[in-house]
Amino acid sequence: MRKKLRRIFRKFDTYQLLSILLLIFLLWFSIDGKPSEVRIGIVLPLSGANSARAASHERGIKLAAEHVNKSGGINGKKLTLISRNNDENQAQTAINMRDLIYEHQVTAVVGGISPINSRIIQQYCEKAQVPFLTGLCTHHELTENSSDYTFRSITDDKKQFEAICEFSTRRFHARKPALIFDPVLFGQESAQKFIETALKNGQQVVAAVSYSSGIINFRKQLETLKATNPDALVIIAPPLESAMILRQARENRFMKPILGVNPFSSNEFIDYAGIYSESTICTLPFNPRMGGQRADYFLSEFLEKFGVPADADAAMGYEAIMLLALALKAGEYDRQMVRNYLASMHGWESITGSGGFDQNGNQVRPAEVAIIKDRQKIPVNLEELF
Amino acid sequence: MTSNTRNYSHAIFWLTILVVTAALFLFSESTTAPTASSSPTRPPITDSTEARSDTSVASRKISNDGQTDKGSIAIPFSPMIACSRVNDMVVDSRGTLWIATENGLNALNNGEMKEFSESKGTFPAPQAECLAYDGQKLWVGTLFGLFSMTRSGRVEKHTAISQPGGDFILDLNWDGISLWVGTHAGVAFMEKEDRFTLIDQQVSNGGLRNNWCQNIMRFSAWFVAAHDNGISFWNTGFKAANPEFWKNIDSGRSGIIRPINDMTFDGRHIWIATSRGVLYLTTPLEKLFSESVSNFVNYTTVHGLPDNRINAILAHRGAVWLGTGKGLARISEDKIQTIIPADGGSSPKILALAASGDILWLGTDRGVQFVNTAMVK
């Protein structure tokens, strides 16, 4: 064996052997042991009741990642998305989070729609010290529980309630609104928060009712609300349920103003509600006019790539990844440094306009109110132009 | 050397050069992102935070600022014994401190730290979540299943709940007879060797309001589970399938802040550690079923706590000890005291507490240390 090796080496000149050794040496030291990509975990309900919103959000995320990678990636490393469907199921969310954090070693996580699944994501991120950024979950508790690693780029429901209460008082002189709320997406705590906000605004919520998940007939709830003679109706529910409640309220001859929050501004709501959506008031999570040229560029790119117009959920997904990309570039892929950079982002300009995180990691941007006219969401400050 | 051999050696040489160069090229390609060719590269977001100073970063930075409150007591803290972020701790009958960390399991005995980790091949999971000691075996709950460890160091895997989410062991409780296991799929208790009985929303006919049981506790006739809907109490003298023997305190109605980080029972009352202070249930347990409204008292920084984030809580020697994001505190006879290091050092971020005699072990994000509780009057 040794003789054989000696015979092989004799066939080479010294310079050839030295060159090979040099090249191997160079190859060895060019490997820095670090992964060649930066991984972001995405946890969304891509099937189930909120799948349409989740799919739109994911498209925005994918477009953002594509733009980041086209412009050089994260300090030369490719931004890789690892997407997981939680099927709006608690156990599945936990399984996804375990997989992303301990198997794939993601640097940050984006996602969450329903409060409970967002809280599960938050729990695992807090424990493993992984930054978590949500662009969809608006539940106020998420950034009010002293978490260190949670950030929210969408305006929370507290600010949406403030905007709706203030507007309904100013425009309709509504003093006695009634509330119908979804038990899963908003829950008792959100209803309580709305009642407190209304009270601060000088309003008295005359009735607050919920319903069982999955029902399609809301007449019983509407009858209860009508019996209290409210001067406005506020619906805080997912788009489809909001549209059904609105239709049934109008069919039941409820002619007072009807107001809603972010789900009212979704295309899904307007499609289902049809003509009944006319003149309803909502909060607007994404106003392309606020984002200027950036928003125009995003909208055209999105339409070209996916063949459908971008909605607010897509815009929030795009914004979330762009914010994370900034933090990743500054944070050198270290979870703690990325988190600290996000925490320092008190002001930015993005496709959704100006924004920033407060000391709790919550979006500081106030909610914008819009009126639906001819299936278009018109910001109320521009209403007279239309 | 013949010309044939010469050619052969040249061919091998250039082939090697080619292979190594190709390897170098491929590797550099994988670390460098492709440059934009024709597509527009206008950055959709401009970073208006570029000009910020480093001081702004500290606004929400995790810090360990020391306490200087008037109501604080300075006592010696032992030096920090370094390990990964601590999730739970338990002291066994031999005086060994077992530490569940984000990196596996650690054992501290006579100042010597022994590490069991997946990377070393000495522990079967990447992290450990919770611990219980039954007098014979150490039970280790992980996000990858339930394990037991004998004195000889033999590790065995157990299945408490076979449903999805059942292998996420979030809390363990040894009540002197049975092992109780809190998971994402409900609770299980061990009846006989390795035989577990499941209690979830379905089995309890809605008595247990949520299957995500993050914290569990068992004392006298009561079983308590903290979950995402609030807290469920079960009178274990009766069948779990009868929802009449469950009492639920709903977080939405009672104002309990989620998540509930820890719970303890001081012999009369239940104390709950949350991210917005500590809650104590003034309604005595025996009156829980007869009184329709449960009353809580909430202690926060307003009342003298060093931080609102309470990560760990432990009733020990007539006082309730709190591990907070900014150090240690004690509640005794309705008085809150902050315990600070006598050497003027910073208060640690405490994540877990365990007691052994007068010694109170503090599990932090950087390691473990202890204080002598006899020094606190």
Interface residues (C-beta under 8 A of the other chain):
Chain A: R10 K11 F12 D13 Q16 S19 I20 L23 I24 L26 L27 S30 I31 S36 A64 H67 N69 K70 S71 G72 G73 I74 G76 K77 K78 Q90 A91 Q92 A94 I95 R98 Y102 I116 R119 I120 Q123 K127 A128 Q129 E141 E144 N145 S146 S147 D148 G187 Q188 E189 Q192 R294 Y297 F298 Y318 E319 M322 L323 L326 Q336 N340 Y341 A343 S344 M345 H346 G347 W348 E349 S350 I351 F357 Q359 N360 G361
Chain B: M1 T5 R6 Y8 S9 I12 F13 T16 I17 V20 T21 A23 L24 F27 S28 S30 T31 T32 A33 P34 T35 A36 S39 P40 T41 R42 P43 P44 I45 T46 D47 S48 T49 R52 S56 V57 S59 R60 K61 I62 R85 N87 E102 P126 Q127 L143 F144 Q163 P164 G165 F168 H184 A185 N211 W212 Q214 D228 D250 S251 G252 R253 I257 R258 P259 T274 S275 R276 N308 R309 G325
